């Protein structure tokens, strides 16, 4: 959460709040419902691992597969924690990430060897206090540096309007699945072995309720603090090459004194190492309980297993440094958390319903969930909807199919719950209502969702060179013989402007004085021509006796063209977008002040009017932005 979650907030802005709110709801359901079942089953059957819980007996084939999958995803999860520690040391001490990962490996092994699961629980409690204190201090200082909540909001909005919109952008699979994935992710905490092992240590339902209260009392304000820190880091660090997951340590380095930086570093390591050691211990339990139960009472062998698991997680973390995107803490955590949730939560739910799947049934459900999560991730669909949806969906689909088609699987997929015809009608009605609600939600999202920033870099504030070209489109011209004044007009409808960025107009006037001298020696005087007009409040006016006159009027910041400016692309686009201002009727008044010379008192030149040529053109702008690297 210290590294990956803040990085997600940095990228998403206000819309990241949904992962916090909806996941918390899912976690509450897990605590109030599934954890009660887990605690009861664990105590009655004397179990200490989740993989044993989803099997009828220890050592069963499904228990072994569950243990293998647990180790696979938990090793990735632990690797994410080591990567987070490496990133923190890289920013704060300028140490290579590899060094930080190796230090994390040593600390995790020391944690595990020192005291096991109970020591891990107690150190988690102590370290959470350090994390909360450090987060409160950093949040307070960060808000002061960005001008409070109002200053932070204004700065985010100046980078990109999407950052201050609570609706996400670029959700190609719909907002409903987007939210459902967060809920299933929260519910998926019941599928995390390192968390379930703690629940199994609780002796009574009262203990579970008390633990639930403490969990949410700690997590809820912590999510709020991390949300503020993530937004503040977005305001302060706008370099396009900035790693979003470095927001917390970079913010600490930028705003806190040395003592505060040390506290934040301690907080990060407290969070990452305590999580990693819990995951390594959960892997050890899965291996010694289900894969190799004969090792369970061999203390020396158990220690070796712990060391090997920690080493495997370390190798995954190191390998990620050399794979594009492999060092993303958030990506690794999402894969691990949602993978575990997809595998275990469906099995826990059907067992809660009283359905007793045999080994084949359980194995097919787990493999279906695993396959769904991996394929979804490899296809890149996890960028729109987290893989909890395909994981849980594939598991339940395989469960229902086997109930309907496999002789050895009980035909009622709902276990002890019999669905009567009346209840089936009610469920159908509820389903139709739910689909209608989803349809309304999707329609509303399609209508009111913010426009995409075009790849996410339009909010990046940097120094840009702005180059552009103007193109002129004539919309009207003519010749008027004017003795006093005349009105001329032209409309933008005379050209197709649908694909043009109209940013101004050009009025051109030409005239040649046609005054003839009454004598060879008589003098002539130039007539004075003036014009005034335009569109809306954008008006041009000029006067003079010269033969050619013109005026260009812009409703954009035309001085940006050919210059450099420090701003975000989206903001520059707003400043150079003509919009609909130039669409409509252009009206001008052309007046002539006739001047006539002569040879007084002998004769006076004849001059009563002037022939004036005029042309009105629209100005369209094309421009490019080039970031100036420092």
N, C-alpha and C positions, 0 to 999 in steps of 0.2 A: 504493500500500500504506500509506503514511503517513497518508492521510486516509480513503479509502474503506474499506479493509480494517478499520481500527480502528473506523469507524462501524458496520460489519457486526457486529463482535465486541460492541460496546456494546449492540446491539439483541438479539443472539442468545444471548450468554452462552457457557457451556461448549460448547454444540452447534456453535459456529462453528469448533471445532477440525477438523471434518471437511473443510471447504473447504481448509484448510492441508495436512492429511495426504493426502487423496485426490488433490488437484491436484498435490501433489509427486510422487506415484506416477506420475501421467500425464505429468508433465514428465520424469521419469526414463526412461520408455518412449520419449518423443520424442527425448531426447538419445541414447539407446542404439540407436535404430532409425531413425527418420525423419531425424534430423540427419545420420546417416551417409550415407543416400541423397542428401540435399540437398547435402552437401559434395562427394560424388563427382560428381553431375550438374553442379553449379555449376562445378567445376574443369574437367571435361571439355568442357563447352560454353561456357566463358568467360562465364558469366552473373553478373549482380550484382543482379537483382531476382527476387522470388518469382513475379511475374506472368509473367515469361519462362520460369520453370522449369516451370510447368504447361501450357506450350504447346510445340508441336513446333518452332516457330521464332519469332524475334523479329518483332513486328509482326503476328502472326496475329490473327484476330478474337477468339479466346478470350483471347489475351494482352492485347488492348486492354480487353476487358470485365473481366478480372482486375485490370488496373491501375485502371480506374475504380472498381471495388468496393473496392480497397485504399485508394485516396484517400478514398473516402467514409467508411469505417470508421476509418481512421487519423486523419482530420481530427476525428472525434468523440473518438477516444482522446486526441489532443493537446489538444482542448478541455477534456477532463476534467482534464488536468494543469494547465492555466491556471486552471481553476476552483479546483483544490486550492490553488494559490499565492495566489489571491485570498482564499480563506477563511482561510488562515494569516495574511496581513497584516491581515485584518479583526479577528481575535481579538487578535493580538499588538501591533499598532500602531494599532488602531481606524481603519484606513483603509477606505474603501469597497471592496467587492469588485471593482468596475469598475476602480479604480486598480490593484489587484493584478494583474488580468488583463492590463491594458495594459503593466504593467512586465514581466510574463512574456513577452508578445509581443516586446518589445524584446530581452530576454535571449535568447530562442530564436533570433531572427534573427541576433543577434550570434554565438551559438554556431555556427550553421550557416555563416555567412560566414567565420568565423575559421579553420576547419580541415577541415570535411567529416567523413566517416565515421570516419577514423582518429583525428582529434582528439576526436570524440564518444566513441569507445571508451576512449581514455586518460583523458578527464575523468570518464567513468563509473567507472573504477577508482579514481580519486582521491576522488571524491565518495562512493563506497560506504564508504570508511574514515570519513569525517565522519559519515555516517549511522549506522554501527555504534556509534561512540564516543558520539554524542549519545543514541542509543537505550538504551545500557547505563546511562548516567548517569540518564536520566529514569526508566527502569525501577526502578533501585535506590532512588531518592528516592520514587517513587510507592508502592512496596511499604512503605516506612517510614511513609508517611502513612496507609495503610489498615490498618496493624497486621499486616503480613506476609501470607503466604498464608492462614493461618487466619483472620485478621481480614477479609481480602478475601472469603473464602468465606462467612463468617457474615453479612457485610453484604449480599452478593448474595442469599443465601438469605432474608434478612429482607425484601428487596424482592419477590422472587418465586421460588418453588421451581423454576420452569422455567429460570431463569438458571443454576442449578447442576446441571442435568440434561444429560447428553451426548446425549440424543435430542432432536431438534427437535420443535416443535409445529406444528399446522396445516399438515401436509403432505398436501394433499388428493389428490395424484397418486401417492402411495406413496413409501416410503423408497428403493426400488430405483432408480427414475428420478432421485431426488434425489441419490444417490451417483454414479450413472453420469454425470450432468451435470457433476459436479466432476471426474471422471476425464477426460472428453472436454475439459473446459476446460483441464486440465493438458496433455493431448496437443495441444490447440489452439495451444500456443506455437509449434508447427511451422508454424502458419498466420499468424504475425505477421511481416510483411515486415521490420520494423525489427530483429527478432531474427535472422531468417534471413539478412539481409545480413551480419551479423557472422559467422555460421557459414560463409558463402561465402568469407570472407577467410582461413579456416584452410587451411593448405597440406597437412596430413597427418592421418591418422587419429589419430596420437599427439597432435597439437594439439587435436583434438576431445575426446579423452578427458581431457586436462589441463584444458581449458576447462570440461568437465562437472564435474570435481572441484571446481574453484574456484567454479563456480556454486552447487553445493549446500552447499559449506563456508560460503559467504556467506549464502545464502538461508535455510537451515534455522534457524540461531540467530536470524536477523532475524525470521522468522515467530513464533518463540517469544517474542521480546521484544515484538513488536507485540500478541501475544495478551494478555500480562500488562498492557501499557499500556491496551489496550481495556477490560479488566475493571476495572482501577483507576479509569479515568475514569468507568465506570458507577457505581462506589461513590461517587465524590466529586461527581458532577454528576447530580442527580436531578430537576432542574426539568423539568416536562412540556414546556416550550417549547424545551428544549435541543436543538440540532442535533447528532446523534450524531457527525457527521463533524468536529465541532470538538473532539473529545475530546483529540487529541494537543496542539494548540496551547493549549487551555484548561488542560490538565494541566500543561504547562510553565509557563504564567503563574502557576498556583496554587501550584506546589511548588518552582520553581527560582529562583535569584538571576538578576540581569540577564544575567550572562555565560552562564549555562546557557540562558536563554531565547534569547539570540542564537545559540547553537550549534544549538538545535533549529530555529530559523527557517532557519538556513543548511542544516541537514539536509533540511528540507522542500523548500526551493528546489533543493537539489542533486538530490533524487529527482525532483521534478516537471519541472524544466527539462531535465535530461539525458534523461529519457524523452521529453519533448515534442520536443526537437531531433532525436532519433533517428527519431521518427515523421515529422517534417517532411522529413527527408532521405530517408526511405524513399518518401514520396509523390513527392518530386522525381525519384528514380530510376525509379519506376514511370511517371511522365509522360514523362520524357526517353528512357527505354529502349523503351517499348511504345506509348504513345499518340502521341507526337511524337518518334520516334527521330532526326529531322533536327536536333533541338535539342541532342542529346547533347554535341556537341563545341563548341557555342556557349556559352562560359563566361558571357557577359553575360546571355544568355537564361535559362540555368540558374539564375542568381542571382535573376532576376525570378520564375521559377517558385517558387523557395523562398519568396520574399517573399509571393507570392499565396497559397500554401498556408498559411503561418503566419497570414496575415490571415483566411483562411477559417476556420481553427480558432478564431481569436480571436472572430470574429463568432458562431460557434456557441456559444462559452462565454458571451458577453455575452447572446445571445438566451435562454440557459438561465436567466438571472437573472429573466426576466419570464414564464417558463412554469412552472406548478406542477410541482415535482419535477425541473425541468430543470437545477437546480444540484446535483443529487446526483452526486457524483464516482463513487460505486460503481455507480450505474445506468448512467452513460455508459460506464464501463470494461467492465462486463459485456456491454453491447450490442456494443461494439467488439471485445472479445476473442473472445467466443463467435460473433459474426458472422464474423470472419475465420477462426476455426477451422472453422466449418461449411462455408465456401466452399472453403478450400484443402486441409484435411487429407484429405477423401475423394479428391480428385484426386491428391494425393501418394501415398496408399496404393495406388490402382489402378495408378499409374505404377510404383510400387515392385514391384507384382506382375507388371509387364511388359505391362500392358494399355495400348494406344496409342489413346486416344480421338481421334476427329476433332474438328474445330471445333464442329460442331453438338452432339455428345455432351458435350463439355466445357462449352459454354455452357448447355445444359439443366441440367446438374448444378449449376453455379454459381447460376443463376437459381432453381432449386428450393431450394437452401440459403438463399439470400438471402430468398426469399419466406417460407420456414418460420420463419426468425429474426424477421423483421419482424412477421408475423401473430401469432406466439406472444407477442411483446412487447406488441403493441397490445391483445391480448386479456387482458393482465394475468397470463398463466399463468407468466411468468418469476418471479413471487413464490414459486411452489411449486417449479418446476424451471427451472434456467437454460436459455437458448435453445440451448445446444450440442446438446441431444438432438434437437429438431426440425430444426436445421440439418443436422447430420450424417445424421440419419435420412432427411430428404427427399432429400439428395444421393445416398445409396446406393440409396434406393428408385428414383429416376429412372434410375440407372445399371443396375440389374437389369432394370427394365422395358424399357429400350432394348435391352439385350442379348437379351432374349427376343422382342421384337416389331419391332425396327428392322433392316432388311436391311443398312444401311451400318455397323452396329455389330457388332463381333465377338460371337459368341454365348456364348463362355465369359467370364463376368464376372470370373473369377479370373486372367486373363492367362496367365502361363506355368505356372500350377499346374492340372494336370488332376485333377478329382475323380472317382476310380473308384467303382464301386458299393459296394465295401467301405468306402472312406473316407466315402461318403455315409451309410452306416449308422452309422459311428462318430460322424459329426457329428450325426446325428439323436439318437443315444443321449446325446451330450453336451448337446444342446439340451434334451432331456427332463429330464436331471439339473439343468441350469441353471434350468429353469422350476420344478422342485420346490424348489430352493434359494430361488428368488425367492418362491415361495408361502409357504415357512416363514418367510422374513425378513419378509414383509408381515404374516403372521399374528402373529408375535412383536411387531412394531412396533405393530400395532393393539391388542395386549393390554397392552404395557408402556410405550407412549409416554405422556409426561406430559400431563395435562389442559391445555387451552388456557387462557391467561390472559385470554381474552375480549377480544382486540384489542390486547394488548400494553401497555396503560396501567396494568394492575393492579400492576405492579412499580414504578410511579412514586411515590417518596416525596415527599409534600407535606403542607401543612396542610389538613385536611378538616373541614368542619362535618358532624356526624353527627346526623341527625334520624330519629326513629322513632316507631312506634305499636305499642302492645300490644293484642292481641285475646285474649279469654278464651273457652275452650271447656270447658263443664262435662262431666265424665266420670263423676260420681257424686254422689249426695246422699241424705239420709235423716234420720229422726228416731229417736233412741235414748233409752229411759228407763233411766237408769244410776244404780245405787246405789253401785257401787264403780268398775268400769272396763268398757270394752267396746272391741272391735276392729272397725274399719271399713276397707273397701278399695274401690278403683276401678281400672279399667284404661284405658290409652290406646287400647285397641282399640275402645272404644265410639264413637270419632269417627274420621273419615278425616283422618289427619295427613300423608298422602303429599306434599302440596304445601306443608306448613307448616314454618316454622322454630321448633320448640319449644325455648324457652330457659329455662323455669322452670315452677313450679306455684304455685297459690294454695289455701290451706286456710282455710275460713271456718267459724266456730262461733257459734251464737246460742242463748241460753237465758234463760228468765225463771223466777226462783225462785218455786216454787209453795207455799212454806211459809205456813200459816195460823196466825194468832195465837190462842192459847188463851183470852185475855181481850182486851178492848178495849185495856186498858192494857199488854198484853204486847208485848215487842219481838221483831222478827224479825232473823235473820242470813242474809246472802247465802251461798249455797253457792259453793265454789271449784271451777272447772272447769279442767282441764289437758289438753293434747294433745301428742303427740309422734309423729313418723313422717315418711314421705316415700318416696323411691326411691333405691336404692343408698346412697351416702354423703351424699346431699343431703337433710338432715333438718330439719324445723321443730319447734320446741317453744315452748310458751307456757302461761301459767296466769294465772288472775285471777278476780275475782268480777263483772267487768263483763258486761253482757248480750251484747255483740258483741266477738268477737276474730277476728283473721285474721293470716296470715303468708304472705309471698311469698318463695320461694327461687329464685335464679337460678344457673345454671352457666355463665354468660357474664359478660363485663365490662359489666354493665348501666349502670355509671356513665358509659360512653361516650355513651349516648343523651342528646342535648341539649347535647353539649359539642363542642369541637374538639380534634383530635389530629393530631400530625405523624407520619405513617406511610404505608405503601403501601396501596392498596385491598385487595390480596390478603391482607395481614396483618390489616387491620381486619375483613375477612370472616371470617378464622379466629377472631378474638377475639369475634365476634358470632354465630357459627354454633353452634346447639345440638346439631347432630349427632343421634345416636341415644340420647343420655343419657336423655331423657324418655320413651322408649318402654318400656312394661312395666306392672307392677303397683305401685300406690301403697297403702301400708298405714299406718294410724294407730291409736294407742291413745288413747282418750278416757277420762279418769278424773274422778270427782266426789268431792270431800271435803264431805260433808253437814254443814252447820252449822245448828243449830236454837236458836232463842231461847225466850223464855217469860216467866213472871212468878214467878221463884223466891221463896219456896218453895211458892207456891200451885199453879202448873202449869207444864208443859213443852210447847212446841209440838211437834206431830207433823210430822216431815220425814225421810223415809227415802230419797228418791231425787230425781233431777232429769231433766227432759225436755230433751234437747240436739238441736238441728238442726245438720246439718253439710253442707258442699258442698266438693267438690274440683274444681278447674279447671286445665286446661293453659294456659300463657301462650305465645302465638305472637308473634313480632316481625317487623315489616316496617320497613326503614330505607332511607335514602338518604344518599349521600355527595356533598357539594358542595365542590369545591376552593376554598379561600380564596386569592385572588390578592393578592400583596403589592403 
